Amino acid sequence: MRKHLFLGVFLVLLIINPLTEGIYGRNAVLYMASHYALFALGMWMGLSEASRRFWIWRLIAGTGVALLAHVPLIFDVSAYNEVVRVILELGLFCGGFLVGSSFQAGGNVTSYILLGGWMTGDTALSVAFLLGDSAYSFPLSPYPVWQIKDAGIFMFLFMNVVAFFIIMKIFIGFLEKGELKGEGEGI
């Protein structure tokens, strides 16, 4: 557990530090990549603290933080203001931790709903970015339209690669359990 905690703190400090914060204020793709990394890192850390106690409230709070982080006004203010950005990034890490700590308590149905919700939300945001939604680009945020579009492409590709591996893992799990019948068994 101590090694796990040390690695988590080290990775958070690698993602959130004065050098990277300066870059995030100028590069929308890296800023969105930091969102994924921090939320995923929080989930990973939260999995080791999984508990059934108040799991639904932790799940709602954690997903709520992720949603709030991408509301145009909050996203834009965090892009301009380093202090707000660090608070938002720590919030994403904590949100991931809350989701991770409640993940196993909800069972497979909850996991599938979360996967579908993430894919739906991420697709909507990446489409808004790809279309150059003015709420996410200059002058409201420091990012020019081309960077927002690049961030949309990154998000769409990243989400689909991750989703592919998650879906394949689920499918392989079904095959290993024998829950899917073979061709000769009268599907």
C-alpha positions, 0 to 999 in steps of 0.5 A: 500500500505504501508503494502504491501511495508513493507512486500515486503521489509521484505521478500526480506531482509529475502531472501537476507542477509549475513547468507542466502548468505553464504548458497546459495554459498554452496547449489544449491537447496536453491540458485534456491529456492531463484530465484523462491522466489525473482522473485515471490515476485517481481511479487507480488509487481509489480501487485499492480503497474500494468500499460498499459504504456510500458507494452511490454518493461517491460515484455521483460526486466523482462523476459530477466533478468530471462533468463540472470540469468540462463546463465551458466557463469552468474550463475556460477560467481554468485555462487562463488561471493557474490557481483555478487550473490546479484546483480543478486538476486536483478535483479531477484526481479526487473525482477519479478516486471517488469513482474508483473507490465505488467502482466495484461495489456497483457491479457489472451493470454500473460499470457498463453504465459508466462506460456508456456515460463516459463514451457519450459525454466524451463523444459530445465534448470531442464533437463540440471541440471538433466543430470549434465550439466558440465557448471553448476557444479564443477569446473566451479561452486562451486556446485558438480554434485549431488547438481545440479541434486538435484536442477533439481529435485526441479525445475521440481517438483516445476514448475509442482506443480505451473503449476498444480495450475495455470492450474486448476485455469484457468480451474475453471475460464472457468467452472465458466464463462460457457465457457466450455459446459457440457456433455449434451450440445453437446461438 
